């Protein structure tokens, strides 16, 4: 949880990223709750055009059928540029995750599978709405302080729909 | 403002707040009062209106639920992307995305899906119970859904 003084996912120095918490110190309920929090934070920031840089490991990867990025700054910059592009076109996009499954891989790493739903709406005459459903297969790592970040996010498209805008 | 005499740990606070958000919308969908989920001076702010006070806030939601029933409309509200920020003194900023799926009845009935960004304030009392101090919603987008008929 983020506090006014201390963010939940403070930026790490490189030497800290290799200090992975002992899995035995992390009880499954805490791990699950923190990973859910990480996902919510990621999508919420993405939707509002805020940087996700501190939610990513230094060498984090982001892989979708259309895009690939590697490195914390590159991934964060890609997502911000997509959000800015939507905003510039007058579009609105909202992501959320569901059906979050967590598998302990050991050494403080977890495989996190979830369904991602992206609802978007263009603007202007003839505007279209879309709903994209994708399967996420991600890797999350906990550091020595118990904070978790994405090591890799991989999304495979499952289904796409058009939605009719209802107007204001 | 309540004194935070029983400050929950971060994960407990998050779970209780998520439960509060789910409970709120569960009651709204069932047409039940949310009065006990609200602080006495709770505010409900939308682009169309501002309502202040526990009783007025709860009464408004009950009247909207009754209006839906009168029109033969079914609606389901739920929240996703719940993020929690500790503001200190037992208060938390809670941001979430609300999704409302609704379906009218009768010939030519239409369905809709509305998305709204919630930016709320929640407080914990000395017994560890949390309630809304303020709920602010900003519409994000609206979609038309075509009903498929009775399943």
Interface residues (C-beta under 8 A of the other chain):
Chain A: X1 X2 X3 X4 X29 X30 X33 X34 X37 X40 X41 X43 X44 X47 X48 X92 X94 X95 X96 X97 X98 X119 X120 X121 X129 X163 X164 X165 X166 X167 X168
Chain B: X10 X11 X13 X14 X15 X80 X81 X82 X83 X84 X85 X86 X87 X88 X95 X97 X112 X113 X114 X115 X117 X140 X141 X142 X143 X144 X145 X146
